[in-house]
Amino acid sequence: MPVPQTIDEWYTTLKAFKEKKGATAAFSVVSVPRPFNELANGAFAGAFGVTRDFFIDNGTIKFGPAEKGYKDFLATFHKWYEEGLIDKNFATADGKALDANMASGATGVTVQNAGGGIGKWQPLVTAKDPKGVLIGAPYPVLKKGDIAMYGQKDPANAPGGMVAITASSKNIETAAKLLDYGYSEEGHMFFNFGTEGVSYKLENGYPKYTDLLMKNPDKLAPAQALSLYIRGNYNGPFVQDKRYIEQYLALQTQRDAVSTWQKTDVDKHKLPPITATPEESTELAKIMTDLNTLVDEMTLKIILGTEPVDSFDKYLDKFKSVKLSRALEIKKASLDRYSKR
């Protein structure tokens, strides 16, 4: 079968996984800490013009779960769930459960990264079926030929790697030295490649990871083995070395996946790294706690079928009561300040 591109093609593909391959959980993703946690970057929901988060649409900030497109997404996933195409235990699926599903062949479709997904699971797939290959499929769309609305993309200065030292620290100078170490030549090499002779060897000046990481004797996938010796495959207070990614994405399928996933309109829709004021942050945190609880409840109940798809409209009224409009105001104010920099 060709690699699916549209939602209709995905439906056909999932049915084939279930009916021809015996995949009891044809589609499964990590749902911890919230249902379909991995869809926040637009996978599947993006085909309906929304994300699980805030996004920009023609200059206006919107909250995906409050838009009609999210209702269409829920209706589609409810249909798939009813037909046994989605993991019946999706609501509680964690990383270990997904690993087990991928290793056993119960799952044929999931949402993950090139390194921590393809890199981790390809050895498991190969062990079960030497011809089995994991590939990166394009973000789904409704109409063939369309460019996907959204995708995963970090800003140049990814906020997830930021670090701060609290003013009440008794060891401010030591903490600053530790953080500064990551930007020294020695720290750069240590964070990205680990210990010479153990996790890497210099070959003509190129720090090459050893077999301890890339062909781990304990059968750990590179993504897992690397994390024991380096910080390069995560973020933090250091500069990620491009020679890390050249080796981390060891498989051609991984490099192809990254190229495939880049072909989206995410730049038109993703909010930049905006910042609320301290007062706004406190207010927004409370709103988002209540809002996310409602979205999780709505997502679970509609997909599972404990509530009809049309109950979506009832949740829209509940969004008003937890002050979604105020959250949108705060986001807009933050974006306005960011745009004036």
HUTA-V652281 format. One line per field, one symbol per residue. ss: DSSP state (H for helix, E for strand, - for the rest). phi: phi as a letter, one per 40 degrees, with the letter a starting at -180 (. if undefined). burial: I if it has 9 or more other C-alpha atoms within 8 Angstrom, else O. A space follows every 10 residues. Layout:
ss: ???
phi: ???
burial: ???
This chain:
ss: -----EHHHH HHHHHHHHHH H-----E--- ------HHHH H---HHHH-- ---EEEE--E EEEHHH-HHH HHHHHHHHHH HH---E---H HH--HHHHHH HHHH----E- ---HHHHHHH HHHHHHHH-- ---------- E------E-- --------HH H--------- -HHHHHHHHH H---HHHHHH HHH--E---E EEE--EEEE- HHHH------ -HHHHHHHH- ---------- -HHHHHHH-- -HHHHHHHHH H--E-HHHH- -------HHH HHHHHHHHHH HHHHHHHHHH HHHH----HH HHHHHHHHHH H--HHHHHHH HHHHHHHHH- -
phi: .cccbcdccc ccccccdccb bgccbdbabc bbcbdfdccc chcgcccbgb bcbcabbfgb cbbdccbddc cccccccccc cdcgcbdcbd cbcbdcccdc ccccgcbbba baccccbdcc cdccccccad ccbcbcccdc bcbdgccdcb acaccdbccc ccbbbccccc bdcccccccc dcbccccdcc ccbgbcgbca bcbfgccbcc cdccbdccgc cddccdccbb bdcbcicacc cccccccccc cccccccccc cccacdccbc ccccbccdcc ccccdcdccc ccccccccdc ccccgcbcdc cdccccccdc ccgdcccccc cccccccccc c
burial: OOOIIIIOII IOIIIIIIOO OOIIIIIIII IIOOIIIIII IIIIIIIIOI IIOIIIIOOO IIIIIIIOII IIIIIOIIII IIOIIIIOOI IIIIOOOIIO IIIOIIIIOO OOOIIIIIII IIIIIIOIOO OOOOOIIIII IIOOOOOIII IOOOOOOOOO OOOOOOOOOO OIOOIIOOIO IIIOOOIIII IIIIIIOIII IIOOOOIIII OIIIIIOOOI IIIIIIIOII IIIOIIIIOO IOOIOOIIIO OOIIIIIIOI IOIIIIOOII IOOIOIOOOI IOOIOOIIOI IOOIIIOIII IIIIIOOOIO IIOOIIOIII OIIIOOIIOI IIIIIOOIOO O
